[in-house]
């Protein structure tokens, strides 16, 4: 049994889009929960098993899995024929896993630090900065058209996420902007956004 705890218009929307892209809707039950939001609305939901009250969280036979990168790795490994990740155990899968870990450990933290105006030599030494992260994205896309090469994957789904949420922070680079626009145009993403909007309007 697989259960995803999701809150509309949040980080978990990416995982709902992944489930759509993979065509595994019949295998994953999606349960909607509330979360505390930056505008002060919402609140922690006692039905949510996430230790910090966040989303997404995937429960697989009673085991709680948090963090988008981990959930993506788990789902694409469970359903290897989905086409959203290379075959497990191949060198290409190692590169795929690297990009997901890099997102969690570098891209998102440097993006947030840049947006918050936070800078410190320790941070720069440990995770570099957003400009350096953008340069790494651009280098991958120069070999593109997608992060892993010729095919869209769950790596693209995750890595473009900060710019989907905050388009004003999108770098002024035609290659990056074209990639982000192509990620934003995925039909699965549009379906999830439409459902999320409907749910939030009904709340």
Buried (B, 14 or more C-beta within 10 A) or exposed (E): EBBBBBBBBBBBBBBBBBBBBBBBEEEBEBBBBBBBEEEEEBEBBEEBBBEEBBBBBBBBEEEEBBBBBBBBBBBBBBBEEBBBBBEBEEEBBEBBBEBBEBBBEBBBBBBEBBEEEEEEEEBEEEBBBBEEBBEBBBEBBEEBBBBBEEEBBBBBBBBBBBBBBEEEEBBEBEBBBEBBEBBBEBEBBEEBBEBBEEBEEEE
